[in-house]
Amino acid sequence: QVQLVESGGGLVQAGGSLRLSCVVSRSIFSINALAWYRQAPGKQRELVATITSGGSRDYADSVKGRFTISRDNAKNTVYLQMNSLKPEDTAVYYCNTPRVIWSWGQGTQVTVSS
């Protein structure tokens, strides 16, 4: 069973930056697309960003221009660089594929103070 281990979250002031990492317990070389999601308290989990094996990226409108998704196939890791953070970015962040083919990891908490 594939395991996902997210890390890099924390408490940051508005306008700050964080870099999240997600290590996948299998090779991601053949995985066409990877994604980051987030779930804020009392809200449904939402798709934040996706990246294909060819490097094509797509973002939710709420994070476009501020977040950057990337992947390192050699390290089986997908990253999310988050800049210009806002209080509304506060959530638990998770990685998976766009079709959610793996069980969810524990996520990493991101808290942005105003």
MIVEXRO-849888 format. One record per residue: residue number from 1; residue in three letters; x, y, z negated of N, C-alpha, C, O, CB in turn. Coordinates in steps of 0.02 Angstrom, whole numbers. Each point is the difference from the previous one (the first is absolute). Glycine has a CB too. Layout:
(NUM, "ALA", (X, Y, Z), (X, Y, Z), (X, Y, Z), (X, Y, Z), (X, Y, Z))
...
//
This chain:
(1, "GLN", (42, -59, 0), (-42, 59, 0), (44, 62, 0), (48, 5, -39), (-140, -67, -22))
(2, "VAL", (76, 109, 104), (39, 61, 6), (-13, 44, -61), (-56, 9, -22), (51, -16, 148))
(3, "GLN", (60, 34, -152), (-5, 47, -56), (21, 69, 23), (47, 8, 39), (-25, -100, -122))
(4, "LEU", (-57, 142, 58), (15, 70, 16), (19, 34, -65), (-37, -3, -50), (-43, 4, 149))
(5, "VAL", (137, 32, -99), (23, 35, -60), (11, 74, 17), (49, 17, 33), (4, -123, -78))
(6, "GLU", (-98, 147, 21), (5, 72, 11), (36, 34, -58), (-5, -22, -57), (-102, 19, 123))
(7, "SER", (144, 55, -50), (37, 38, -51), (11, 71, 24), (-12, 17, 58), (68, -123, -99))
(8, "GLY", (-31, 148, -5), (18, 68, 18), (-48, 53, -22), (13, 59, 9), (43, -108, 85))
(9, "GLY", (-113, 29, -123), (-48, 49, -23), (24, 35, -63), (53, -15, -27), (-143, -53, 76))
(10, "GLY", (51, 116, -71), (17, 37, -60), (-42, 62, -7), (-49, 10, 36), (164, -54, -28))
(11, "LEU", (-94, 86, -55), (-34, 63, -13), (40, 56, 33), (61, 5, -11), (-110, -48, -99))
(12, "VAL", (16, 84, 149), (35, 53, 35), (-45, 62, 2), (-61, -6, 0), (126, -77, 70))
(13, "GLN", (-35, 141, -68), (-39, 61, 5), (-23, 11, 72), (31, -24, 47), (33, 74, -144))
(14, "ALA", (-118, -13, 104), (-24, 17, 67), (56, 33, 40), (37, 42, -26), (-154, -28, -19))
(15, "GLY", (123, -34, 107), (53, 25, 43), (62, -45, 0), (45, 10, 41), (-88, 103, -63))
(16, "GLY", (46, -160, -23), (57, -45, -4), (-3, -57, 49), (-45, -4, 42), (53, 34, -160))
(17, "SER", (42, -74, 113), (6, -56, 46), (12, -65, -38), (27, -1, -55), (19, 79, 143))
(18, "LEU", (-66, -132, -56), (14, -68, -24), (11, -44, 60), (-27, 12, 54), (-41, 5, -159))
(19, "ARG", (107, -70, 96), (9, -49, 52), (-20, -68, -28), (31, -26, -47), (62, 93, 100))
(20, "LEU", (-144, -96, -24), (-24, -65, -21), (32, -55, 42), (15, 10, 59), (-123, 42, -96))
(21, "SER", (118, -110, 6), (26, -58, 35), (-46, -59, -12), (-32, -6, -52), (150, 49, 40))
(22, "CYS", (-121, -87, 61), (-39, -61, -6), (42, -56, 29), (14, -2, 60), (-126, 63, -54))
(23, "VAL", (132, -108, -49), (38, -57, 23), (-47, -59, 11), (-40, -18, -43), (142, 58, -20))
(24, "VAL", (-97, -69, 122), (-42, -57, 19), (42, -63, -6), (58, -2, 19), (-128, 74, 60))
(25, "SER", (39, -125, -107), (39, -60, -16), (10, -47, 59), (18, -58, -9), (-63, 67, -106))
(26, "ARG", (33, 15, 175), (13, -38, 61), (26, 49, 52), (-3, 61, -8), (-87, -147, -19))
(27, "SER", (114, 59, 80), (25, 42, 54), (-57, 41, 31), (-54, -27, 14), (146, -56, 9))
(28, "ILE", (-80, 147, -13), (-50, 42, 32), (16, 14, 73), (-34, 38, 33), (11, 14, -144))
(29, "PHE", (76, -84, 135), (22, 13, 69), (-56, -13, 50), (-8, 38, 48), (125, -68, -81))
(30, "SER", (-155, -24, 21), (-52, -19, 47), (-68, 30, -17), (-50, -12, 35), (112, -93, -15))
(31, "ILE", (-65, 144, -73), (-63, 31, -20), (-10, 63, 41), (40, 47, -4), (-31, -94, -114))
(32, "ASN", (-61, 48, 159), (-9, 55, 46), (-11, 67, -36), (31, 50, 18), (-78, -131, 63))
(33, "ALA", (5, 81, -131), (-16, 63, -32), (-1, -7, -76), (-22, -51, -27), (-45, 85, 128))
(34, "LEU", (91, 17, -134), (0, 4, -73), (-34, 64, -20), (-5, 47, 40), (111, -115, -49))
(35, "ALA", (-129, 70, -53), (-40, 58, -20), (8, 15, -74), (17, -43, -40), (-98, 16, 129))
(36, "TRP", (69, 89, -106), (-6, 23, -69), (-73, 20, -12), (-32, 31, 43), (154, 8, -47))
(37, "TYR", (-146, -57, -55), (-67, 18, -22), (6, 35, -68), (52, -2, -32), (-105, -96, 96))
(38, "ARG", (-1, 130, -84), (-3, 28, -68), (-71, -5, -27), (-49, 0, 37), (145, 78, -10))
(39, "GLN", (-99, -81, -93), (-65, -1, -34), (2, 47, -59), (37, -11, -48), (-57, -108, 85))
(40, "ALA", (-20, 170, -32), (-7, 48, -55), (-53, -24, -49), (-43, -41, 19), (79, 137, 57))
(41, "PRO", (-34, -73, -138), (-49, -22, -49), (-72, 14, 24), (-16, 55, 22), (100, -33, -113))
(42, "GLY", (-125, -74, 87), (-69, 7, 19), (-14, 2, 74), (-56, 12, 21), (43, 46, -125))
(43, "LYS", (65, -69, 144), (-9, 3, 73), (21, -66, 32), (35, -40, -31), (-15, 164, 29))
(44, "GLN", (-42, -133, 63), (20, -60, 37), (72, 6, 26), (25, 55, 10), (-146, -73, 22))
(45, "ARG", (151, -38, -22), (67, -1, 29), (-4, 27, 71), (-45, -17, 38), (79, -82, -110))
(46, "GLU", (14, 142, 90), (-1, 29, 67), (67, -10, 34), (53, -4, -32), (-136, 89, -6))
(47, "LEU", (80, -90, 103), (60, -8, 41), (34, 68, 7), (-32, 49, 18), (-19, -147, 44))
(48, "VAL", (116, 99, -76), (37, 63, 1), (44, 6, 62), (1, 52, 33), (-2, -52, -157))
(49, "ALA", (37, -54, 141), (47, 3, 55), (13, -70, 27), (-3, -50, -37), (56, 153, -11))
(50, "THR", (-40, -107, 113), (18, -63, 32), (61, 10, 44), (13, 55, 24), (-132, -93, -27))
(51, "ILE", (157, -17, 12), (57, 1, 45), (3, -67, 36), (-7, -53, -30), (71, 134, -45))
(52, "THR", (-53, -78, 141), (5, -61, 39), (72, -22, 5), (46, 36, -19), (-149, -4, 84))
(53, "SER", (112, -91, -37), (68, -26, 9), (39, 43, 50), (62, 2, -2), (-103, -117, -23))
(54, "GLY", (6, 150, 68), (32, 44, 48), (13, 69, -27), (29, 42, 34), (-83, -107, 54))
(55, "GLY", (33, 77, -150), (13, 65, -31), (-55, 51, 7), (8, 57, -22), (108, -80, 43))
(56, "SER", (-172, 4, 9), (-56, 47, 4), (-31, 8, -68), (-10, -48, -37), (-12, 15, 156))
(57, "ARG", (6, 95, -135), (-27, 17, -66), (-68, 33, 5), (-15, 35, 49), (132, -23, -92))
(58, "ASP", (-157, -23, -7), (-65, 33, -3), (-13, 17, -73), (19, -36, -46), (-63, -25, 149))
(59, "TYR", (9, 118, -114), (-10, 24, -68), (-72, 23, -10), (-34, 21, 47), (153, 14, -52))
(60, "ALA", (-141, -41, -57), (-64, 30, -18), (8, 76, 6), (54, 27, -12), (-84, -123, -66))
(61, "ASP", (-24, 129, 97), (3, 73, 9), (24, 35, -64), (33, 52, 4), (-125, -60, 80))
(62, "SER", (75, -19, -141), (15, 32, -63), (75, 1, -16), (22, 40, -41), (-133, -75, 1))
(63, "VAL", (150, -8, 73), (72, -2, -14), (43, 17, 60), (61, 3, -5), (-86, -89, -81))
(64, "LYS", (-7, 97, 143), (37, 13, 61), (44, 62, -9), (-22, 52, -25), (-70, -104, 94))
(65, "GLY", (155, 46, -48), (47, 55, -7), (37, 2, -66), (48, 37, -8), (-120, 25, 84))
(66, "ARG", (49, -102, -124), (32, -1, -66), (32, -68, -16), (51, -3, -34), (-133, 89, -3))
(67, "PHE", (52, -140, 61), (24, -67, -15), (32, -30, 63), (-19, 15, 56), (-71, -30, -144))
(68, "THR", (141, -28, 77), (32, -35, 55), (9, -73, -19), (29, -16, -52), (30, 121, 88))
(69, "ILE", (-85, -149, 5), (7, -72, -10), (59, -25, 42), (10, 22, 57), (-134, -35, -82))
(70, "SER", (161, -34, -3), (55, -31, 38), (7, -72, -23), (-29, -20, -50), (89, 132, 63))
(71, "ARG", (-20, -150, 24), (10, -70, -17), (72, -19, 14), (32, 27, 46), (-152, -53, -21))
(72, "ASP", (145, -21, -65), (67, -28, 9), (-9, -75, 4), (-5, -34, -51), (64, 131, -10))
(73, "ASN", (-60, -124, 121), (-12, -71, 8), (55, -42, -32), (-14, -55, -24), (-46, 80, 130))
(74, "ALA", (121, -1, -107), (55, -38, -29), (-9, -8, -75), (24, -48, -30), (52, 91, 120))
(75, "LYS", (-110, 5, -121), (-11, -3, -73), (-71, -21, -18), (-18, -1, -58), (104, 90, 46))
(76, "ASN", (-126, -106, 62), (-70, -18, -11), (-36, 52, -42), (-38, -17, -46), (70, -104, 53))
(77, "THR", (-20, 183, 9), (-24, 55, -42), (-35, 53, 44), (23, 16, 54), (69, -37, -138))
(78, "VAL", (-146, 47, 57), (-34, 56, 31), (0, 58, -50), (-9, -10, -60), (-65, -67, 132))
(79, "TYR", (84, 137, -46), (8, 59, -43), (-56, 50, 15), (-31, 0, 53), (155, -19, -57))
(80, "LEU", (-135, 62, -46), (-44, 57, 10), (33, 61, -33), (3, 5, -61), (-108, -80, 64))
(81, "GLN", (129, 120, 38), (28, 62, -24), (-57, 50, -6), (-34, 15, 49), (147, -38, 4))
(82, "MET", (-122, 49, -113), (-55, 46, -13), (28, 68, -21), (34, 5, -51), (-110, -101, 17))
(83, "ASN", (63, 146, 73), (22, 68, -14), (-60, 46, -11), (-57, -17, 16), (161, -2, 53))
(84, "SER", (-91, 77, -98), (-53, 49, -12), (-60, -32, -34), (-57, 10, 21), (96, 56, 79))
(85, "LEU", (-26, -103, -152), (-53, -38, -33), (-51, 47, -32), (17, 54, -24), (63, -147, 3))
(86, "LYS", (-142, 70, 22), (-56, 37, -28), (-33, -41, -55), (5, -61, 0), (-23, 121, 111))
(87, "PRO", (-17, -28, -157), (-35, -38, -52), (-47, -53, 29), (-9, -53, -29), (17, 154, -45))
(88, "GLU", (-38, -87, 131), (-46, -48, 30), (35, -62, 30), (-32, -47, 22), (-43, 142, 2))
(89, "ASP", (142, -94, -25), (37, -60, 20), (8, -49, -57), (25, -56, 9), (37, 125, 75))
(90, "THR", (-84, -50, -143), (4, -45, -58), (-40, -63, 12), (-60, 3, 15), (75, 96, -90))
(91, "ALA", (18, -156, 69), (-31, -64, 15), (50, -56, -13), (59, 13, -13), (-135, 40, 100))
(92, "VAL", (52, -114, -85), (44, -58, 3), (10, -17, 74), (-47, -6, 38), (7, -39, -152))
(93, "TYR", (103, 38, 133), (18, -11, 69), (19, -74, 10), (37, -29, -40), (1, 149, 51))
(94, "TYR", (-62, -148, 44), (11, -70, 17), (23, -6, 73), (-15, 43, 41), (-72, -78, -126))
(95, "CYS", (123, -19, 99), (15, -15, 70), (-35, -64, 20), (-20, -40, -43), (133, 98, 35))
(96, "ASN", (-122, -67, 72), (-29, -61, 28), (4, 8, 75), (39, 40, 25), (-118, -58, -124))
(97, "THR", (41, -19, 135), (-7, 10, 72), (-67, 34, 13), (-43, -1, -44), (116, -101, 70))
(98, "PRO", (-83, 132, 32), (-64, 33, 13), (-59, -48, -4), (-56, 21, -14), (117, 59, 87))
(99, "ARG", (-50, -144, -62), (-55, -48, -5), (-2, -33, -69), (-40, -45, -12), (47, 25, 135))
(100, "VAL", (36, 42, -168), (2, -26, -69), (4, -76, 0), (-45, -34, -25), (-21, 133, -15))
(101, "ILE", (121, -125, 66), (7, -72, 5), (33, -31, -61), (1, -61, -7), (7, 74, 129))
(102, "TRP", (18, 29, -167), (34, -25, -60), (-38, 21, -63), (-38, 49, 0), (148, -44, 60))
(103, "SER", (-99, -42, -114), (-27, 20, -64), (33, 64, -22), (59, 12, 14), (-83, -132, -45))
(104, "TRP", (-13, 162, -3), (27, 64, -22), (53, -8, -54), (-5, -45, -42), (-104, 97, 71))
(105, "GLY", (158, -9, -27), (49, 4, -54), (-28, 40, -58), (-59, 15, -2), (152, -25, 85))
(106, "GLN", (-49, 26, -129), (-22, 37, -59), (-7, 75, 13), (-30, 37, -38), (84, -123, -33))
(107, "GLY", (-25, 108, 126), (-2, 71, 17), (49, 40, -42), (31, -25, -46), (-150, 12, 78))
(108, "THR", (125, 77, -14), (42, 46, -37), (-38, 64, -11), (-29, 28, 47), (135, -79, 1))
(109, "GLN", (-107, 75, -110), (-40, 58, -18), (35, 64, 19), (59, 10, -16), (-109, -75, -78))
(110, "VAL", (15, 108, 128), (24, 67, 16), (-47, 50, -33), (-60, 0, 11), (110, -38, 100))
(111, "THR", (-21, 81, -152), (-39, 51, -34), (30, 69, 16), (59, 12, -13), (-90, -93, -80))
(112, "VAL", (-10, 125, 120), (23, 66, 20), (-35, 51, -45), (-61, 6, 0), (82, -43, 121))
(113, "SER", (18, 74, -159), (-28, 50, -44), (-3, 68, 34), (42, 16, 42), (1, -80, -141))
(114, "SER", (-92, 102, 80), (-9, 66, 31), (38, 54, -38), (-1, 58, 20), (-111, -93, 20))
//
